[in-house]
């Protein structure tokens, strides 16, 4: 038995959907799967050697995004006409050729089922046609409702309705449907009578962290977030709530820790929001486990109602694995809210008022029993619903196939990077040729950016220096600044969160990072040295590894780094070797860790020499 995966991306490690596909493909036995990939040439795909031994064909998909066309009211009808005509031509030419090619590839591989990811016009149009052409059952996999895709890619109304009909037909005729959530599975069962099972991002049990049922530190609160900012309005609402409260909740200083491929939007000080960039799933779970609360925003936008109802954010699974309470910020009808309330693993704010999100944070922090219950239930929910064993069972049901049960067999599709075959596949991905429409899109985008730059230069360097126009532009700039100032003033006077601490400082937090150094000495340094007043200054914290560092604990060390109390760690080589994994993790946080040669045994050197060496470290 062999499965043909028809998708717009292959299993990979640099895209969220690719991570889910990777986890699923690991369960499929060797020689029982092949890939036909139609991908966007502008999307970077990093081929994983783990799956490079699978037969695959990589093609370029036609343009699916019409957002580069003018969308203003006067031009929208023209843009819709261009979109409709182009999509009709593409369907009758390019898509037909792709369907024939995929059928030929499937016959060559002797497949007996098609696993189609219905994401975008291309794979939706191809799915049923390829399965029918091969005479095999179709298994459809859905990440998001098509209505969201159509809106985000500015499809015209006629094309949207035609592709939606193809989508519905694929769901109705599928032997099984893999969905993004339980509510989506229920929808397809009720509307189409389809067999459906949720197939949601899952992780190894080893990723699960032991939950701490309370916040040990009474002075600080660390809120973590991972993933993309598709809910930017909700994120900015959180920033506004914290800004209005001077970044304080119940007397605790608040910091935000963000992991993901893009820098957080909005106005904030880097001392309040620490961006760590993209991290692997393993590193992300460790970092998030050291936060106190994990923030999950979801869109309130009415255009994205179906997404909120039927999709499920993969970040939520990672949060549950980290064993921390969830702070969900999204509409009352959303699927994540339903899950969190059913499993009592967090709190939910269903309003875009800053006071609403602030009050939920405050309630979670102040109610110790609520915090403890949510923390324990977070880990229980992960172990119950989102382990690899749960995913394996759902994959087996979805694809109606045998699956690998022994983790030692997960590398059965591996091919070494140094082989000729791997390099050929890598070149095929790199050499994906964009279509003429893709090229037109790029030219239009570059031209728009150039025109903006030219207009700015003309205004600033030429027109603003001509006496006739100079006063005009000076007044415009003045009014722009005044409008911005008044808007900020209005924001600061409205929507103030309730019970905001009255004793919090009114000044904006400084954007200047701390320059405090933590010096971790080895156990051979005399303890007397640590008691010298000369080292108790504001620039360095000096401790022996076996006393204060152990008392401080790695969690507390991370907290001090998060809160900006420490910017550098200096450690002896022997201590670093003993706790290499912990100190390497600090480097992941962009903290400078300096490793120096280990000191000799304290009996063989004088106290004055020890003092001199310690002096050098704390300078």
Secondary structure, DSSP 8 states (H G I E B T S, - for coil): --EEEEESS-SBSSSHHHHHHHHHHTTS-TTSEEEEEEE-TTS---B-GGGTTS-EEEEE------TTS--SHHHHHHHHHHHHHHHHHHIIIIIHHHHHHHHHHHHHTT-SEEEEE--SHHHHHHHHHHHHHHT-EEEEE-SS-HHHHHHHTT--HHHHHHHHHHHHHHHHH-SEEEESSHHHHHHHHHHH---EEE----B-GGG-----SS---SSEEEEEEES--S-HHHHHHHHHHHHHTTTEETTEEEEEEEESSS---SS--TTTEEEEE---HHHHHHHHHTSSEEEEE----GGGHHHHHH---HHHHHHHHHT-EEEEES-TT-HHHHHHHHHT-EEEE--S-HHHHHHHHHHHHH-HHHHHHHHHHHHHHHHHHSBHHHHHHHHHHHHTS-----GGGTTTT---TTSHHHHHHHHHHHT----HHHHHHHHHHHHHHHHHHHHHHIIIIIGGGSHHHHHHHHHHHHHHHHHHHHHHHHHHHSS--TT--TTS--S---------EEEEE-TTS-HHHHT-GGG-SSSEEEEEIIIIIHHHHHHHHHHHHHTTS-SEEEEEHHHHHHTHHHHHHHHHTT-EEEEE-----GGGS-HHHHHHHHHHHH-
